[in-house]
Amino acid sequence: MPVLDPIKAALTDHLQTLIKKMTIGSGNTQASSRDGGSGNPLFSKSVEIQRVDERTLSMTALFDSQLTTEQSISEVVLHGDNPLDTPAFRATFMPITKNTSNEVRVDILMEVR
């Protein structure tokens, strides 16, 4: 039996209270549904969360040009107050350079199914 819509809406509400920060880092492992956390966190920012509908959240963070690193950025993690918290979301991508000449804005849509 599928989960009913009112329960999905309640789960979305609860998820919104758990996610506090977004971290970008230089993890060397591919993200999976069984991830234990971020590989090598570099920068954390408070995340802006908007509810799109009863099952979807939109999360945004801007990592401005003042944040620089010599390591390539290749992962993003959504978590509570501490980067080492069990993540709500982790994704890996092709490495990018983060220096004083660029900003990185990360937008994530998450749907409760």
NORJOSUL-V161955 format. One record per residue. N is the residue number from 1. PHI is phi in whole degrees, 0 to 359 (NA if undefined). PSI is psi in radians with two decimals (NA if undefined). D_FIRST is the distance of its C-alpha to the first C-alpha in Angstrom with 2 decimals. Layout:
BEGIN
n | phi | psi | d_first
N | PHI | PSI | D_FIRST
N | PHI | PSI | D_FIRST
END
This chain:
BEGIN
n | phi | psi | d_first
1 | NA | 2.29 | 0.00
2 | 288 | 2.76 | 3.81
3 | 290 | 2.35 | 6.68
4 | 283 | 2.67 | 8.73
5 | 304 | -0.73 | 12.22
6 | 299 | -0.58 | 14.33
7 | 288 | -0.69 | 12.94
8 | 299 | -0.69 | 13.55
9 | 296 | -0.72 | 16.95
10 | 294 | -0.67 | 17.70
11 | 295 | -0.67 | 16.97
12 | 297 | -0.76 | 19.29
13 | 302 | -0.80 | 21.86
14 | 293 | -0.74 | 21.85
15 | 302 | -0.69 | 22.18
16 | 299 | -0.56 | 25.12
17 | 282 | -0.39 | 26.88
18 | 277 | -0.56 | 26.61
19 | 274 | 2.09 | 28.18
20 | 243 | -0.61 | 31.95
21 | 224 | 2.77 | 33.71
22 | 239 | 2.35 | 33.73
23 | 237 | 2.37 | 35.80
24 | 251 | 2.58 | 37.26
25 | 205 | -2.96 | 38.74
26 | 237 | 0.88 | 40.06
27 | 296 | 2.63 | 37.57
28 | 254 | 0.05 | 38.33
29 | 247 | 2.63 | 34.92
30 | 290 | 2.51 | 32.13
31 | 288 | 2.56 | 29.07
32 | 214 | 2.98 | 25.87
33 | 289 | -0.15 | 22.39
34 | 248 | 0.39 | 23.99
35 | 301 | 2.51 | 27.02
36 | 262 | -0.19 | 28.85
37 | 154 | -3.02 | 30.82
38 | 287 | 2.63 | 33.58
39 | 282 | -1.09 | 36.30
40 | 219 | 1.51 | 39.44
41 | 294 | 2.37 | 38.97
42 | 248 | -0.91 | 41.88
43 | 227 | 2.41 | 41.28
44 | 238 | 2.49 | 38.89
45 | 223 | 2.64 | 38.60
46 | 295 | 2.51 | 36.80
47 | 256 | 2.43 | 34.00
48 | 273 | 2.18 | 33.71
49 | 242 | 2.28 | 30.18
50 | 235 | 2.45 | 29.26
51 | 271 | 2.12 | 26.04
52 | 278 | -0.83 | 25.52
53 | 207 | -2.92 | 22.61
54 | 291 | -0.21 | 19.74
55 | 235 | 0.02 | 18.05
56 | 232 | 2.35 | 21.21
57 | 243 | 2.50 | 24.23
58 | 246 | 2.21 | 27.60
59 | 236 | 2.36 | 29.83
60 | 223 | 2.47 | 33.52
61 | 214 | 2.51 | 36.44
62 | 245 | 2.13 | 39.98
63 | 257 | 1.80 | 42.05
64 | 283 | -3.14 | 45.57
65 | 288 | -0.16 | 48.71
66 | 284 | -0.36 | 49.96
67 | 269 | 2.07 | 47.40
68 | 228 | 2.70 | 48.73
69 | 206 | 2.64 | 48.19
70 | 276 | -0.29 | 49.80
71 | 276 | 2.55 | 46.53
72 | 286 | 2.49 | 44.26
73 | 269 | 2.28 | 40.98
74 | 217 | 0.19 | 38.00
75 | 208 | 2.71 | 34.93
76 | 226 | 2.45 | 33.21
77 | 225 | 2.38 | 31.17
78 | 255 | 2.33 | 29.45
79 | 204 | -3.06 | 29.75
80 | 283 | -2.53 | 30.94
81 | 290 | -0.46 | 34.68
82 | 248 | 2.31 | 35.68
83 | 301 | -0.35 | 35.36
84 | 270 | 0.00 | 34.65
85 | 300 | 2.72 | 31.52
86 | 299 | 2.19 | 28.28
87 | 287 | 2.63 | 27.50
88 | 273 | -0.39 | 24.59
89 | 201 | 2.45 | 25.58
90 | 214 | 2.36 | 28.23
91 | 221 | 2.56 | 29.55
92 | 246 | 2.71 | 32.69
93 | 209 | 3.05 | 34.92
94 | 300 | 2.39 | 38.40
95 | 300 | 2.45 | 41.03
96 | 232 | 2.72 | 42.87
97 | 267 | 2.37 | 46.04
98 | 241 | 1.87 | 46.11
99 | 225 | -2.94 | 49.66
100 | 287 | -0.17 | 51.75
101 | 262 | 0.08 | 51.65
102 | 216 | 2.74 | 47.92
103 | 245 | 2.65 | 45.00
104 | 239 | 2.10 | 41.39
105 | 249 | 2.24 | 38.73
106 | 245 | 2.19 | 35.12
107 | 242 | 2.25 | 32.33
108 | 230 | 2.30 | 28.68
109 | 255 | 2.25 | 25.63
110 | 235 | 2.25 | 22.41
111 | 244 | 2.33 | 19.00
112 | 273 | 2.15 | 15.95
113 | 252 | NA | 12.90
END
